[in-house]
Amino acid sequence: MRCVRTINEAHVAEPGLAVVEVAAADDETAFAIQQLLAARCVVAPADRTTREPGEPGVRLRCFLDLRQVPDA
């Protein structure tokens, strides 16, 4: 059975805020995608991936703030 994680209203309360869930073959790929996103906007990064029983690959959820640019 799939575990559904709800998105808190605060995570998307204003324009420019987003929740992104990455589905990837492995941890390395999921974290590489997170790094690509972090180069373009402010990210509250995930520190681990999750696996759903019976489903292929891994998932990673991170939170974006498109209103800000990351520190150089």
N, C-alpha and C positions, 0 to 999 in steps of 0.2 A: 504494500500500500504506500502511495506517495505521501510524503509529509509536506503539507502546504504551509509555507511561512507567509504570514500576512505582511503587507507593507503598511507601516505606520503613517498616518496622515502627515505628520511633521516632515517625513522624508520627501514629500512632494507638495508641500503647502504653498509654495510660490513658484512662479515661472522661473525656469532655469535650474530647478532641482530635479534630479532623476534617480531612479533605482535601476541598476543594470544587472541582469543575471546572465552570466556567460556559461554556455555549455561547451565543453571541450573534451578532447580525447584523454588528456592527462593534466596533472597539476602544472607542469612546466608551461604548457600552452595557455592554460587559464591565467596564470600569473603574468605571462608575456602580454596578453590582451589587456590586463589591468594596467600594466606599465605603459602601454600605448595610450590608454585613456588618460593616465596621470600626466602625460607629457602635454596634453591639450587643455585640461581643466583640473580643478581641485577635486581630489578623490579621497573619500574616507575608505581606505583600502581594507580588503578582507585579508586575514592572516592564515586562512585555511580554506580548503575546498570541501564539498560534501559529495557523497555518493548515494544515489537512490538504489535500493535493492532491485535487481531485475532490469535496471536501465544501464545503457552503456555510458562510459565516460564519467566526468566530474562536473560539478556546478560550482560557480563562485559568484557571490552577490556583493556588489560594491555600490557606494552612494556617490553621486556626482553633483557638483555645484558648477554649472556652466557660467555663472555670473562672475566668477573669479578666475584669474589665470594662476597657474602654479608658480611658485618661487623659482627663480632662475638659479 
